[in-house]
Amino acid sequence: MDAALVRMRHKARILLDHAIGLPHGQMATALAAVSAMVGAIRLLEHNRSALHLYDLLPIPDQQWKAR
């Protein structure tokens, strides 16, 4: 999950950097997408904390890899 969060943060930063030069309407759409990505990242981090807190992590052979 950590690798997925790093990739999401990186892609959100790239989108934010590209949004600066867009026309107003497109910039608003890009900023809304970045905002949604940040919300998803926070939710994933919160869920990860809960999984660790309650020791709900699956055993290694049952884990899937985010790509």
Backbone as XML, in Angstrom:
<?xml version="1.0"?>
<chain id="A" units="angstrom">
  <residue number="1" name="MET">
    <atom name="N" x="0.829" y="-1.191" z="0.000"/>
    <atom name="CA" x="0.000" y="0.000" z="0.000"/>
    <atom name="C" x="0.873" y="1.255" z="0.000"/>
  </residue>
  <residue number="2" name="ASP">
    <atom name="N" x="2.038" y="1.188" z="0.635"/>
    <atom name="CA" x="2.910" y="2.354" z="0.680"/>
    <atom name="C" x="3.344" y="2.793" z="-0.712"/>
  </residue>
  <residue number="3" name="ALA">
    <atom name="N" x="3.670" y="1.840" z="-1.567"/>
    <atom name="CA" x="4.096" y="2.177" z="-2.927"/>
    <atom name="C" x="2.955" y="2.837" z="-3.699"/>
  </residue>
  <residue number="4" name="ALA">
    <atom name="N" x="1.744" y="2.359" z="-3.494"/>
    <atom name="CA" x="0.587" y="2.949" z="-4.169"/>
    <atom name="C" x="0.378" y="4.388" z="-3.708"/>
  </residue>
  <residue number="5" name="LEU">
    <atom name="N" x="0.555" y="4.649" z="-2.420"/>
    <atom name="CA" x="0.395" y="6.012" z="-1.903"/>
    <atom name="C" x="1.462" y="6.944" z="-2.471"/>
  </residue>
  <residue number="6" name="VAL">
    <atom name="N" x="2.676" y="6.455" z="-2.564"/>
    <atom name="CA" x="3.762" y="7.270" z="-3.124"/>
    <atom name="C" x="3.452" y="7.615" z="-4.576"/>
  </residue>
  <residue number="7" name="ARG">
    <atom name="N" x="2.982" y="6.610" z="-5.356"/>
    <atom name="CA" x="2.643" y="6.872" z="-6.764"/>
    <atom name="C" x="1.491" y="7.863" z="-6.883"/>
  </residue>
  <residue number="8" name="MET">
    <atom name="N" x="0.486" y="7.721" z="-6.012"/>
    <atom name="CA" x="-0.655" y="8.648" z="-6.063"/>
    <atom name="C" x="-0.216" y="10.067" z="-5.734"/>
  </residue>
  <residue number="9" name="ARG">
    <atom name="N" x="0.625" y="10.214" z="-4.720"/>
    <atom name="CA" x="1.130" y="11.552" z="-4.370"/>
    <atom name="C" x="1.908" y="12.157" z="-5.537"/>
  </residue>
  <residue number="10" name="HIS">
    <atom name="N" x="2.736" y="11.339" z="-6.157"/>
    <atom name="CA" x="3.547" y="11.820" z="-7.279"/>
    <atom name="C" x="2.651" y="12.264" z="-8.443"/>
  </residue>
  <residue number="11" name="LYS">
    <atom name="N" x="1.667" y="11.451" z="-8.772"/>
    <atom name="CA" x="0.772" y="11.797" z="-9.884"/>
    <atom name="C" x="-0.078" y="13.028" z="-9.554"/>
  </residue>
  <residue number="12" name="ALA">
    <atom name="N" x="-0.489" y="13.166" z="-8.296"/>
    <atom name="CA" x="-1.250" y="14.353" z="-7.894"/>
    <atom name="C" x="-0.379" y="15.597" z="-8.036"/>
  </residue>
  <residue number="13" name="ARG">
    <atom name="N" x="0.884" y="15.490" z="-7.667"/>
    <atom name="CA" x="1.797" y="16.637" z="-7.779"/>
    <atom name="C" x="2.009" y="17.014" z="-9.245"/>
  </residue>
  <residue number="14" name="ILE">
    <atom name="N" x="2.173" y="16.023" z="-10.104"/>
    <atom name="CA" x="2.348" y="16.287" z="-11.542"/>
    <atom name="C" x="1.105" y="16.983" z="-12.090"/>
  </residue>
  <residue number="15" name="LEU">
    <atom name="N" x="-0.069" y="16.481" z="-11.747"/>
    <atom name="CA" x="-1.315" y="17.085" z="-12.222"/>
    <atom name="C" x="-1.445" y="18.517" z="-11.721"/>
  </residue>
  <residue number="16" name="LEU">
    <atom name="N" x="-1.088" y="18.742" z="-10.462"/>
    <atom name="CA" x="-1.153" y="20.088" z="-9.903"/>
    <atom name="C" x="-0.193" y="21.032" z="-10.635"/>
  </residue>
  <residue number="17" name="ASP">
    <atom name="N" x="1.008" y="20.557" z="-10.916"/>
    <atom name="CA" x="1.987" y="21.373" z="-11.640"/>
    <atom name="C" x="1.482" y="21.728" z="-13.045"/>
  </residue>
  <residue number="18" name="HIS">
    <atom name="N" x="0.841" y="20.786" z="-13.720"/>
    <atom name="CA" x="0.324" y="21.038" z="-15.068"/>
    <atom name="C" x="-0.910" y="21.943" z="-15.043"/>
  </residue>
  <residue number="19" name="ALA">
    <atom name="N" x="-1.645" y="21.931" z="-13.952"/>
    <atom name="CA" x="-2.881" y="22.717" z="-13.864"/>
    <atom name="C" x="-2.626" y="24.210" z="-13.883"/>
  </residue>
  <residue number="20" name="ILE">
    <atom name="N" x="-1.451" y="24.618" z="-13.482"/>
    <atom name="CA" x="-1.150" y="26.050" z="-13.361"/>
    <atom name="C" x="-1.333" y="26.786" z="-14.685"/>
  </residue>
  <residue number="21" name="GLY">
    <atom name="N" x="-0.943" y="26.172" z="-15.781"/>
    <atom name="CA" x="-1.018" y="26.840" z="-17.081"/>
    <atom name="C" x="-2.308" y="26.630" z="-17.849"/>
  </residue>
  <residue number="22" name="LEU">
    <atom name="N" x="-3.278" y="25.982" z="-17.262"/>
    <atom name="CA" x="-4.522" y="25.691" z="-17.977"/>
    <atom name="C" x="-5.500" y="26.860" z="-17.927"/>
  </residue>
  <residue number="23" name="PRO">
    <atom name="N" x="-6.411" y="26.916" z="-18.892"/>
    <atom name="CA" x="-7.493" y="27.904" z="-18.819"/>
    <atom name="C" x="-8.335" y="27.642" z="-17.562"/>
  </residue>
  <residue number="24" name="HIS">
    <atom name="N" x="-9.082" y="28.668" z="-17.144"/>
    <atom name="CA" x="-9.790" y="28.628" z="-15.867"/>
    <atom name="C" x="-10.650" y="27.375" z="-15.671"/>
  </residue>
  <residue number="25" name="GLY">
    <atom name="N" x="-11.486" y="27.034" z="-16.636"/>
    <atom name="CA" x="-12.375" y="25.878" z="-16.495"/>
    <atom name="C" x="-11.620" y="24.574" z="-16.365"/>
  </residue>
  <residue number="26" name="GLN">
    <atom name="N" x="-10.590" y="24.404" z="-17.175"/>
    <atom name="CA" x="-9.785" y="23.188" z="-17.109"/>
    <atom name="C" x="-8.977" y="23.138" z="-15.814"/>
  </residue>
  <residue number="27" name="MET">
    <atom name="N" x="-8.508" y="24.310" z="-15.366"/>
    <atom name="CA" x="-7.763" y="24.363" z="-14.112"/>
    <atom name="C" x="-8.650" y="23.932" z="-12.946"/>
  </residue>
  <residue number="28" name="ALA">
    <atom name="N" x="-9.906" y="24.391" z="-12.953"/>
    <atom name="CA" x="-10.841" y="24.014" z="-11.893"/>
    <atom name="C" x="-11.068" y="22.512" z="-11.877"/>
  </residue>
  <residue number="29" name="THR">
    <atom name="N" x="-11.182" y="21.914" z="-13.055"/>
    <atom name="CA" x="-11.370" y="20.468" z="-13.146"/>
    <atom name="C" x="-10.142" y="19.730" z="-12.629"/>
  </residue>
  <residue number="30" name="ALA">
    <atom name="N" x="-8.961" y="20.188" z="-13.023"/>
    <atom name="CA" x="-7.720" y="19.550" z="-12.564"/>
    <atom name="C" x="-7.564" y="19.682" z="-11.053"/>
  </residue>
  <residue number="31" name="LEU">
    <atom name="N" x="-7.890" y="20.851" z="-10.512"/>
    <atom name="CA" x="-7.786" y="21.047" z="-9.058"/>
    <atom name="C" x="-8.781" y="20.168" z="-8.312"/>
  </residue>
  <residue number="32" name="ALA">
    <atom name="N" x="-9.964" y="19.980" z="-8.881"/>
    <atom name="CA" x="-10.943" y="19.071" z="-8.266"/>
    <atom name="C" x="-10.407" y="17.640" z="-8.273"/>
  </residue>
  <residue number="33" name="ALA">
    <atom name="N" x="-9.749" y="17.243" z="-9.348"/>
    <atom name="CA" x="-9.168" y="15.897" z="-9.427"/>
    <atom name="C" x="-8.055" y="15.732" z="-8.393"/>
  </residue>
  <residue number="34" name="VAL">
    <atom name="N" x="-7.221" y="16.747" z="-8.241"/>
    <atom name="CA" x="-6.153" y="16.693" z="-7.243"/>
    <atom name="C" x="-6.755" y="16.614" z="-5.842"/>
  </residue>
  <residue number="35" name="SER">
    <atom name="N" x="-7.786" y="17.382" z="-5.600"/>
    <atom name="CA" x="-8.453" y="17.349" z="-4.304"/>
    <atom name="C" x="-9.012" y="15.959" z="-4.007"/>
  </residue>
  <residue number="36" name="ALA">
    <atom name="N" x="-9.608" y="15.325" z="-4.998"/>
    <atom name="CA" x="-10.134" y="13.971" z="-4.827"/>
    <atom name="C" x="-9.010" y="12.980" z="-4.558"/>
  </residue>
  <residue number="37" name="MET">
    <atom name="N" x="-7.892" y="13.155" z="-5.248"/>
    <atom name="CA" x="-6.752" y="12.269" z="-5.025"/>
    <atom name="C" x="-6.213" y="12.415" z="-3.606"/>
  </residue>
  <residue number="38" name="VAL">
    <atom name="N" x="-6.130" y="13.650" z="-3.121"/>
    <atom name="CA" x="-5.660" y="13.889" z="-1.752"/>
    <atom name="C" x="-6.616" y="13.240" z="-0.751"/>
  </residue>
  <residue number="39" name="GLY">
    <atom name="N" x="-7.911" y="13.355" z="-0.997"/>
    <atom name="CA" x="-8.890" y="12.707" z="-0.127"/>
    <atom name="C" x="-8.731" y="11.195" z="-0.125"/>
  </residue>
  <residue number="40" name="ALA">
    <atom name="N" x="-8.498" y="10.618" z="-1.295"/>
    <atom name="CA" x="-8.297" y="9.169" z="-1.391"/>
    <atom name="C" x="-7.027" y="8.742" z="-0.665"/>
  </residue>
  <residue number="41" name="ILE">
    <atom name="N" x="-5.983" y="9.533" z="-0.789"/>
    <atom name="CA" x="-4.720" y="9.235" z="-0.104"/>
    <atom name="C" x="-4.943" y="9.248" z="1.407"/>
  </residue>
  <residue number="42" name="ARG">
    <atom name="N" x="-5.642" y="10.257" z="1.898"/>
    <atom name="CA" x="-5.904" y="10.327" z="3.344"/>
    <atom name="C" x="-6.737" y="9.152" z="3.821"/>
  </residue>
  <residue number="43" name="LEU">
    <atom name="N" x="-7.723" y="8.758" z="3.035"/>
    <atom name="CA" x="-8.557" y="7.617" z="3.402"/>
    <atom name="C" x="-7.725" y="6.328" z="3.440"/>
  </residue>
  <residue number="44" name="LEU">
    <atom name="N" x="-6.863" y="6.143" z="2.445"/>
    <atom name="CA" x="-5.999" y="4.964" z="2.433"/>
    <atom name="C" x="-5.052" y="4.955" z="3.631"/>
  </residue>
  <residue number="45" name="GLU">
    <atom name="N" x="-4.492" y="6.118" z="3.966"/>
    <atom name="CA" x="-3.604" y="6.201" z="5.127"/>
    <atom name="C" x="-4.354" y="5.889" z="6.408"/>
  </residue>
  <residue number="46" name="HIS">
    <atom name="N" x="-5.589" y="6.389" z="6.528"/>
    <atom name="CA" x="-6.409" y="6.121" z="7.710"/>
    <atom name="C" x="-6.716" y="4.625" z="7.805"/>
  </residue>
  <residue number="47" name="ASN">
    <atom name="N" x="-7.096" y="4.026" z="6.689"/>
    <atom name="CA" x="-7.390" y="2.590" z="6.680"/>
    <atom name="C" x="-6.157" y="1.769" z="7.030"/>
  </residue>
  <residue number="48" name="ARG">
    <atom name="N" x="-5.004" y="2.193" z="6.510"/>
    <atom name="CA" x="-3.760" y="1.484" z="6.822"/>
    <atom name="C" x="-3.482" y="1.542" z="8.319"/>
  </residue>
  <residue number="49" name="SER">
    <atom name="N" x="-3.696" y="2.717" z="8.922"/>
    <atom name="CA" x="-3.487" y="2.853" z="10.366"/>
    <atom name="C" x="-4.424" y="1.941" z="11.144"/>
  </residue>
  <residue number="50" name="ALA">
    <atom name="N" x="-5.676" y="1.866" z="10.724"/>
    <atom name="CA" x="-6.646" y="1.000" z="11.405"/>
    <atom name="C" x="-6.259" y="-0.468" z="11.249"/>
  </residue>
  <residue number="51" name="LEU">
    <atom name="N" x="-5.798" y="-0.846" z="10.065"/>
    <atom name="CA" x="-5.378" y="-2.231" z="9.854"/>
    <atom name="C" x="-4.227" y="-2.603" z="10.779"/>
  </residue>
  <residue number="52" name="HIS">
    <atom name="N" x="-3.278" y="-1.690" z="10.939"/>
    <atom name="CA" x="-2.156" y="-1.945" z="11.837"/>
    <atom name="C" x="-2.620" y="-1.958" z="13.295"/>
  </residue>
  <residue number="53" name="LEU">
    <atom name="N" x="-3.463" y="-1.005" z="13.670"/>
    <atom name="CA" x="-3.931" y="-0.883" z="15.047"/>
    <atom name="C" x="-4.664" y="-2.141" z="15.499"/>
  </residue>
  <residue number="54" name="TYR">
    <atom name="N" x="-5.544" y="-2.642" z="14.651"/>
    <atom name="CA" x="-6.347" y="-3.805" z="15.012"/>
    <atom name="C" x="-5.754" y="-5.125" z="14.527"/>
  </residue>
  <residue number="55" name="ASP">
    <atom name="N" x="-4.524" y="-5.055" z="13.994"/>
    <atom name="CA" x="-3.803" y="-6.240" z="13.538"/>
    <atom name="C" x="-4.646" y="-7.066" z="12.561"/>
  </residue>
  <residue number="56" name="LEU">
    <atom name="N" x="-5.162" y="-6.387" z="11.536"/>
    <atom name="CA" x="-6.011" y="-7.032" z="10.540"/>
    <atom name="C" x="-5.299" y="-7.291" z="9.216"/>
  </residue>
  <residue number="57" name="LEU">
    <atom name="N" x="-3.984" y="-7.181" z="9.210"/>
    <atom name="CA" x="-3.242" y="-7.377" z="7.972"/>
    <atom name="C" x="-3.306" y="-8.836" z="7.544"/>
  </residue>
  <residue number="58" name="PRO">
    <atom name="N" x="-3.521" y="-9.095" z="6.255"/>
    <atom name="CA" x="-3.569" y="-10.482" z="5.782"/>
    <atom name="C" x="-2.184" y="-11.125" z="5.849"/>
  </residue>
  <residue number="59" name="ILE">
    <atom name="N" x="-2.158" y="-12.424" z="5.895"/>
    <atom name="CA" x="-0.867" y="-13.104" z="5.875"/>
    <atom name="C" x="-0.234" y="-12.890" z="4.502"/>
  </residue>
  <residue number="60" name="PRO">
    <atom name="N" x="1.112" y="-12.924" z="4.428"/>
    <atom name="CA" x="1.795" y="-12.539" z="3.175"/>
    <atom name="C" x="1.310" y="-13.232" z="1.906"/>
  </residue>
  <residue number="61" name="ASP">
    <atom name="N" x="0.952" y="-14.503" z="1.942"/>
    <atom name="CA" x="0.539" y="-15.160" z="0.706"/>
    <atom name="C" x="-0.867" y="-14.773" z="0.262"/>
  </residue>
  <residue number="62" name="GLN">
    <atom name="N" x="-1.593" y="-14.000" z="1.078"/>
    <atom name="CA" x="-2.919" y="-13.530" z="0.718"/>
    <atom name="C" x="-2.919" y="-12.054" z="0.317"/>
  </residue>
  <residue number="63" name="GLN">
    <atom name="N" x="-1.773" y="-11.387" z="0.366"/>
    <atom name="CA" x="-1.696" y="-9.981" z="0.010"/>
    <atom name="C" x="-1.645" y="-9.842" z="-1.504"/>
  </residue>
  <residue number="64" name="TRP">
    <atom name="N" x="-2.201" y="-8.742" z="-2.015"/>
    <atom name="CA" x="-2.121" y="-8.431" z="-3.433"/>
    <atom name="C" x="-1.239" y="-7.212" z="-3.585"/>
  </residue>
  <residue number="65" name="LYS">
    <atom name="N" x="-0.692" y="-7.061" z="-4.753"/>
    <atom name="CA" x="0.200" y="-5.932" z="-5.019"/>
    <atom name="C" x="-0.517" y="-4.920" z="-5.887"/>
  </residue>
  <residue number="66" name="ALA">
    <atom name="N" x="-0.516" y="-3.663" z="-5.426"/>
    <atom name="CA" x="-1.082" y="-2.575" z="-6.228"/>
    <atom name="C" x="-0.126" y="-2.297" z="-7.382"/>
  </residue>
  <residue number="67" name="ARG">
    <atom name="N" x="-0.664" y="-2.141" z="-8.560"/>
    <atom name="CA" x="0.194" y="-1.858" z="-9.727"/>
    <atom name="C" x="-0.179" y="-0.564" z="-10.344"/>
  </residue>
</chain>
